[in-house]
Amino acid sequence: MALLLAFVAGILALQAEEPQPEGGTAQRRRISPVNNAATTTQHINELAGDTAVINAARRARSIHYHDDSGRTVYVDTITGDEWIDSAAVIPVVKMKYPLLQSASLGVDIWDPVMRIFGQKYGLIGFQAQVNLHNRYLPAFEIGLGQAKNTPAGMNFSYTSPVSVWLKIGADYNFLYNSNPDYMLTVGARYGFSPFSYSLSDITIDQGYWQETQHPQIPSQRVTAGWYEITFGLRVKLWGPISAGWRFHYHGILHQSHARYGDPWYIPGYGASGRPITGSFSITYTLPLNFLRRTPVVEEQTTTEPQ
C-alpha cells in the first residue's frame, strides 16, 4: 500500500512540473492532417497537362478576332502572343485534290450486250459526271429504252416503243485521297420515265364452245419514278479511257396505273419485280487542270550600290 501511494505521488509531481499556459488551463493535443510538398501541389500537378483548363485560363486574359479563314485567333493581353485554341478546333479532313478535279462522259453498254444474249428489253444509256475533290461525283444520266417480248407459254406479246428515261444523283468515292484513275463508289439516283406499252397477239380459247378470241389492248400511257442505290468500281484502261461496273438496287417510288394493268417493263429501270440490275460503262475523263489558277511569282532584282 505504501508503494502504491508513492507511485501516485510521483505522477502528480511530474504533472506539476509541466509548464501551464496563461489562465491556468491545460493545453489539449490536436491531431492535424499531414501536409507536405506533394500534398500541397497535388491538384496543380493533376491539371498541369489538361489542355482545356490551360486554354480556359488563357482565354480569360485574352481578346480575340476572326482571320480570313474564319478561325478565332486569341491575343494574350499580357504577353501579346497570338494563339488558336486547339481544343476547340474541329479537325477537317484535308482534300488532296482540287474542287474541280475532272469531268467525264460515259456510255452504258450493258443492255446492248445483254440483248445479244437474249434479253428482250433495253437500248442504251449515257452518263455525265463532275468530279469534286475526287470525292463527290454529281451525275446526270439519259437513255433510251424499248421492249418486245412474247413470254414462253403465254398467249400474248408485250411491246413498249422507244422511250426516253432520265436519272439524277451522285456518287461518293471512298478512295478520294488515292489515284483518281481508280474509284470505289456508293451512290444514289432518282429515275423517271414517261412511256407507253401495249399487248397484242392475245389468244383466248373458250373451252366449252371451242371458240377462239383475239382481243386487242390499245396503247397505255404510263409514267414511273424510282430510286436506286448503286455500288460501283472504276478502273483505268488506257489514257483517259476507263471502265466501270455498277450494281443497282432499286424500287418504284410512284407509278401511274393503266386500265389494263401495270407494265412489265419500265425504260431505264428494267423488268418490274427485279430489284437488282447492273451496268457496264466505258468512260472518257477530261481533266480540269486548265481551270486551276497558277500563282504568279514575281522575280525581284536587287541593285548593288555603285
C-alpha positions in Angstrom: 0.0 0.0 0.0 2.8 2.3 0.8 4.4 1.6 -2.6 1.2 2.4 -4.4 0.8 5.7 -2.7 4.4 6.6 -3.5 3.9 5.9 -7.2 0.8 8.1 -7.4 2.6 10.9 -5.6 5.4 10.7 -8.3 2.9 11.0 -11.2 1.3 14.1 -9.6 4.7 15.7 -9.1 5.7 15.3 -12.7 2.4 16.9 -13.9 3.0 19.8 -11.6 6.4 20.5 -13.2 4.9 20.8 -16.8 4.5 24.5 -17.9 1.0 25.7 -17.9 -0.4 28.4 -20.3 -1.7 31.7 -19.1 -5.0 31.3 -17.3 -4.0 28.0 -15.8 -5.9 25.9 -18.4 -4.0 22.8 -19.5 -3.3 22.6 -23.4 -5.0 19.8 -25.3 -3.2 17.9 -28.0 -4.7 18.1 -31.5 -4.3 15.7 -34.5 -3.8 17.6 -37.8 -3.5 16.2 -41.3 -0.1 15.6 -42.8 0.9 18.4 -45.1 4.0 18.2 -47.2 5.2 19.4 -50.6 3.5 16.6 -52.5 0.0 17.1 -51.0 0.0 20.9 -51.4 0.8 20.7 -55.2 -1.2 17.5 -55.9 -4.2 19.3 -57.6 -1.9 21.5 -59.6 0.1 18.5 -60.9 -3.1 16.8 -61.9 -4.3 19.7 -64.1 -0.9 20.6 -65.4 -1.4 18.8 -68.7 -5.1 19.5 -69.1 -5.3 21.5 -72.4 -8.9 22.6 -71.8 -8.0 24.1 -68.4 -4.9 25.8 -69.7 -6.7 27.3 -72.7 -9.6 28.4 -70.5 -7.2 30.4 -68.3 -5.5 31.9 -71.4 -8.9 32.9 -72.9 -9.8 34.7 -69.7 -6.9 37.0 -70.2 -7.1 37.3 -74.0 -9.1 39.2 -76.6 -9.9 37.6 -80.0 -10.7 38.3 -83.6 -11.5 36.2 -86.7 -9.0 35.8 -89.5 -9.7 35.5 -93.3 -10.2 31.7 -92.9 -12.9 32.2 -90.3 -10.7 30.9 -87.4 -10.9 32.5 -84.0 -7.5 33.9 -83.1 -6.8 34.9 -79.4 -4.3 37.6 -78.4 -2.8 37.3 -74.9 -3.2 40.7 -73.3 -0.2 40.1 -71.0 2.4 38.7 -73.5 0.9 39.9 -76.8 1.2 36.4 -78.3 -1.4 35.2 -80.8 -2.7 31.7 -80.4 -5.6 29.4 -81.6 -7.5 27.2 -79.1 -6.6 23.7 -80.4 -9.1 22.1 -78.0 -12.0 24.0 -79.7 -10.9 23.4 -83.3 -12.7 20.6 -85.1 -10.2 18.8 -87.4 -11.2 18.9 -91.1 -10.0 16.1 -93.4 -7.7 17.7 -95.9 -8.7 17.4 -99.5 -5.8 16.2 -101.6 -7.4 17.1 -105.0 -8.9 20.5 -106.1 -12.6 21.3 -106.2 -12.9 20.8 -109.9 -10.8 17.7 -110.5 -12.3 16.4 -113.8 -15.4 15.8 -115.9 -16.4 12.5 -117.5 -18.8 11.2 -120.2 -19.7 7.5 -120.3 -21.8 5.2 -122.3 -23.5 2.2 -120.7 -23.3 -0.8 -123.0 -24.8 -3.3 -120.5 -28.2 -3.5 -122.3 -26.8 -3.8 -125.8 -24.5 -6.6 -124.7 -27.3 -8.4 -122.8 -29.7 -8.2 -125.8 -27.1 -10.2 -127.7 -27.5 -12.9 -125.1 -31.3 -12.9 -125.3 -32.5 -10.0 -123.2 -35.8 -8.7 -124.5 -35.6 -5.1 -123.4 -33.3 -2.1 -123.1 -31.3 0.0 -125.6 -28.5 2.3 -124.4 -27.7 5.0 -121.7 -25.3 7.9 -121.3 -23.8 9.5 -118.2 -22.2 12.9 -117.5 -20.4 13.4 -114.2 -18.3 16.0 -112.5 -15.5 15.1 -110.0 -15.3 17.4 -107.0 -12.2 16.8 -104.8 -12.1 13.3 -106.2 -14.7 12.6 -103.5 -18.1 13.8 -104.6 -19.4 13.0 -108.1 -22.8 14.5 -109.1 -24.2 12.7 -112.1 -26.8 13.0 -114.8 -28.0 10.1 -117.0 -30.1 9.9 -120.0 -31.0 7.0 -122.2 -33.4 5.1 -124.4 -35.4 2.0 -123.6 -37.6 -0.4 -125.7 -39.1 -3.8 -125.2 -40.7 -6.5 -127.2 -41.4 -9.9 -125.7 -43.6 -12.9 -126.1 -43.2 -14.8 -122.9 -42.8 -18.6 -123.3 -46.1 -20.4 -122.6 -48.1 -17.2 -122.6 -50.8 -16.1 -125.1 -49.8 -12.5 -125.7 -46.9 -10.3 -126.9 -45.8 -7.2 -124.9 -44.5 -4.2 -126.8 -43.1 -0.9 -125.5 -41.8 1.5 -128.1 -38.6 3.5 -127.8 -38.9 5.9 -124.9 -36.6 8.2 -123.0 -35.5 7.9 -119.4 -33.7 10.3 -117.0 -31.7 9.8 -113.8 -30.1 12.4 -111.5 -28.0 11.7 -108.4 -24.4 11.5 -107.1 -21.7 9.0 -106.1 -19.3 9.1 -103.2 -15.7 7.8 -103.8 -14.2 6.0 -100.8 -10.7 6.3 -102.4 -10.8 10.1 -102.5 -7.2 10.6 -101.5 -5.8 7.9 -103.8 -5.2 7.8 -107.5 -8.3 9.2 -109.3 -7.9 6.6 -112.0 -9.4 4.1 -109.6 -12.6 4.5 -107.7 -14.8 2.6 -105.3 -18.1 4.3 -105.0 -21.6 4.2 -103.5 -24.3 6.3 -104.9 -28.0 7.2 -105.2 -30.2 8.1 -108.1 -33.7 9.2 -108.8 -35.1 7.9 -112.2 -38.1 9.0 -114.2 -39.6 7.8 -117.5 -42.8 8.6 -119.4 -43.6 5.7 -121.8 -46.3 3.5 -123.3 -47.0 -0.2 -123.8 -49.5 -2.4 -125.5 -50.5 -6.1 -125.6 -51.1 -7.8 -128.9 -51.5 -11.3 -130.4 -53.8 -12.2 -127.5 -55.4 -15.6 -127.8 -58.3 -16.7 -125.6 -59.7 -20.2 -126.0 -63.3 -20.8 -124.9 -63.2 -24.4 -123.5 -66.9 -25.3 -123.8 -67.8 -23.8 -127.1 -64.3 -24.3 -128.7 -64.2 -20.7 -129.8 -61.0 -18.6 -130.0 -61.0 -14.8 -129.5 -58.2 -12.3 -130.3 -58.9 -9.1 -128.4 -56.6 -6.1 -128.7 -55.5 -3.9 -125.8 -54.7 -0.4 -127.0 -51.6 1.5 -126.1 -51.4 2.6 -122.5 -49.6 5.7 -121.3 -47.7 5.4 -118.1 -45.2 7.5 -116.0 -42.9 5.9 -113.4 -40.4 7.2 -110.9 -37.9 5.1 -108.9 -34.9 5.2 -106.6 -31.6 3.5 -107.0 -28.7 2.6 -104.6 -25.6 1.8 -106.5 -22.2 0.2 -105.8 -19.5 0.7 -108.3 -15.9 0.2 -109.3 -14.0 2.1 -112.0 -10.5 1.3 -113.3 -8.3 2.9 -115.9 -7.8 1.1 -119.2 -5.5 3.4 -121.1 -5.1 7.2 -121.2 -8.4 9.0 -120.4 -10.4 5.8 -121.1 -11.7 3.8 -118.1 -14.2 1.0 -117.5 -16.8 0.9 -114.7 -19.1 -1.7 -113.2 -22.1 -0.9 -111.1 -24.8 -2.9 -109.3 -28.2 -1.3 -108.8 -30.7 -2.0 -106.0 -33.9 -0.1 -106.9 -37.6 0.2 -106.2 -40.6 2.0 -107.5 -41.5 5.3 -105.8 -44.5 6.3 -107.8 -46.3 5.0 -110.9 -49.5 5.7 -112.8 -51.7 2.7 -113.2 -53.2 1.9 -116.6 -56.6 0.5 -117.2 -55.4 -2.9 -118.2 -52.7 -3.5 -115.6 -49.2 -2.4 -114.7 -46.4 -2.6 -117.3 -43.9 -5.4 -117.5 -41.0 -3.2 -118.5 -40.0 0.4 -117.4 -37.4 2.2 -119.6 -34.2 2.9 -117.5 -35.5 0.6 -114.7 -35.8 -2.8 -116.4 -38.3 -5.6 -115.9 -40.6 -4.8 -113.0 -40.2 -7.1 -110.0 -36.4 -7.4 -110.3 -34.8 -5.4 -107.5 -31.2 -5.9 -108.7 -29.7 -5.0 -112.0 -26.3 -4.0 -113.3 -24.4 -1.7 -115.7 -21.1 -1.6 -117.5 -19.8 1.7 -118.8 -16.9 2.9 -120.9 -15.9 6.4 -119.8 -13.8 9.3 -121.2 -12.4 11.6 -118.5 -11.4 15.2 -119.2 -9.0 16.7 -116.6 -9.9 20.3 -115.5 -6.4 21.3 -114.7 -6.6 24.3 -117.0 -9.3 25.8 -114.7 -6.8 26.0 -111.8 -5.2 29.3 -111.0 -1.4 29.2 -111.3 0.3 31.5 -108.8 2.3 34.3 -110.3 5.8 34.6 -108.9 7.4 38.0 -109.5 11.1 38.0 -109.8 12.8 40.5 -107.6 16.0 42.1 -108.7 18.4 43.8 -106.4 20.7 46.6 -107.5 24.1 46.6 -105.9 25.3 50.0 -104.8 27.8 51.5 -107.2 
